[in-house]
Structure formats: C-alpha cells, structure tokens
Amino acid sequence: MGAAAFFDVSKETGELLVQHRHAAKVRQAEMIRLLRSDVGMAFLNEGVREAVFVRGSLARGDFCSRSDVDLVVLTDRRKAVVSHDLRRRLEWIECSIGRQISADCWNEKTCEDRSYGLGFWLTAFEARVLAGDTEFFVGCRLRWLNRMAKIPVSAMFEMRSQDLRRHWNIRQRQSPLGMNVKRAEGGLIDGDFVKLLKDRAGRNARISGKLQELFDKSELVHDHLFLVKSLLHDLKAAPRESALLECDAGQLPRVLRRDNVACLLDSQQELIEQLKEKLQC
C-alpha cells in the first residue's frame, strides 16, 4: 500500500486522533497537577539553584494511559551529588502517582551535558518546569535554544545518526511492527527532527515551495505515527512491543494494521532522505 492510498482512507484515523489527543490532554493536566505538589516537596534545597522540568510524552501532551514520566533535574551542583540522592527522592513520588519515573540530571557547566544528544535538545521546545528556580530554568532554556540555532544543519544530521538509542535491538526487528515507532529510523523522533529543521529554515531563509511541501507532509505522517505509538501503549501497556504481534489485525483500527504502519515508516524515512538532499547535508 502506498502513502497516497493510506491517507485516502484516513477518516477513521482522524477520528481516533481527535479522541486520543483529548484523552491524553486530560491525563497530562491531572498528572502535572499531582507532580507539581509532590516534586515541589521533594526538591526544595535552599540556597541551591535547582529546577525540575518534565519532558517526553507528558511535556508534549500525548500522555498515554501507561506512559512513564520523564523528569530532568536541572542544577548547578556537582552531578555526582545530585545523582547520589536522586533515586531516594523519587521513590516515594513513583508510589504516589502510580507510574514509573525516568530522571536525568543536567548541569550546564559540564561539557558532557552541553553536548547532550539531539533527542534531549529537541525537548527544549516542549519542556515544562514543575518546581524549583523558574528563573534559572528559563535562562538555561533560552541558552539551549540559542545554541541549537547556531548548530550547522549537517552537524544536526550527524547528531541524529549517532543517537545510540535508535539502534537498540536492531537485529530483532524483523518487520516495521517490531520497531519502536518513536526512535526507529523514520519514526517520531525523526518527525520532531523535521519540525526542528522547518523552524530553522523559517528563521534563517525563505522556504522554497518544494521544501515547504516536504515539511507539510512530514507533519501529516508525524500525526499518524503518534497515533500508532499511543494506541500501542494503551492496547498493550508496553511502549517497545507491538500489539499487532499477538492480536487479530481484523479487529484493530486500520491505522494499526501491518501494511499501514509499514507505509508510514517507509514514507517518513523517504522524507528524511529528501530533506538531507534539499538542505545539501
């Protein structure tokens, strides 16, 4: 099935997308409300510049019924000191909200953190501060965005290709449905990457008609990939497993059928290759 054929039958997909985004927004608002209280109590260090912000699906607003919570502790303290007591401070919050918490520490003063992977940099657009020194967070976020705007596009493609997490279990991926639609080649991370390039092109130069067409198409593909990922979360509560491997495809929404998912992944990969050519990278 080609890309055009998939989008010709996307009415059901559009309806599911509306329903799913509404449910995700409700989950997001409630979880942020709970976290603001719990995180605010756990991360109060007088005299220390520290802020906690949320990223990932909770920051984007596509928070699924079984999503985990991705937090980042932004600090000016030594990273080893933060890491030592971070787990202890988060354990009771996990129990309180009933979800797994994934947490990173980020200290702008260290070279390691300043050169963090592209996946982390992309979250600067969506990050939501939960607790701590808001002025500190806003200042760091502005510096991240300014720094990212100066990175050559060719270097950004290189950062994308070196993201080790996109290569997890590559030999076990016997079909597009065995892949992680978030990090796989042509997946959601690439969709975010395309949007970032669109922002860069919009700031720095007039976008040609052909390039604008590529960007617009990528947004359409990205919405469908988001729905695939979200439905997989809700159907199986396992974000890195394919629900289709154990279900009767005839009873699933069309967006989750094998040919459609394969078509989406293939079209997104094609978009990335065309962008690399058009942007001369």
Stockholm file with secondary structure:
# STOCKHOLM 1.0

chainA/1-281         MGAAAFFDVSKETGELLVQHRHAAKVRQAEMIRLLRSDVGMAFLNEGVREAVFVRGSLARGDFCSRSDVDLVVLTDRRKAVVSHDLRRRLEWIECSIGRQISADCWNEKTCEDRSYGLGFWLTAFEARVLAGDTEFFVGCRLRWLNRMAKIPVSAMFEMRSQDLRRHWNIRQRQSPLGMNVKRAEGGLIDGDFVKLLKDRAGRNARISGKLQELFDKSELVHDHLFLVKSLLHDLKAAPRESALLECDAGQLPRVLRRDNVACLLDSQQELIEQLKEKLQC
#=GR chainA/1-281 SS CCHHHHHHTCHHHHHHHHHHHHHHHHHHHHHHHHHHHHHHHHCCCTTSCEEEEEEHHHHHTCCCTTCCEEEEEEESSCHHHHHHHHHHHHHHHHHHHTSCEEEEEECTTSHHHHTCCHHHHHGGGTCEEEEECHHHHHHHHHHHHHHHHTSCHHHHHHHHHTCGGGGTTGGGCCSGGGSCTTTSTTSHHHHHHHHHHHHHHHHHSCCCHHHHHHHHHHHHHHHHHHHHHHHHHHHHSCTTSCGGGSSCGGGSCGGGSHHHHHHHHHHHHHHHHHHHHHTTC
#=GC SS_cons         CCHHHHHHTCHHHHHHHHHHHHHHHHHHHHHHHHHHHHHHHHCCCTTSCEEEEEEHHHHHTCCCTTCCEEEEEEESSCHHHHHHHHHHHHHHHHHHHTSCEEEEEECTTSHHHHTCCHHHHHGGGTCEEEEECHHHHHHHHHHHHHHHHTSCHHHHHHHHHTCGGGGTTGGGCCSGGGSCTTTSTTSHHHHHHHHHHHHHHHHHSCCCHHHHHHHHHHHHHHHHHHHHHHHHHHHHSCTTSCGGGSSCGGGSCGGGSHHHHHHHHHHHHHHHHHHHHHTTC
//
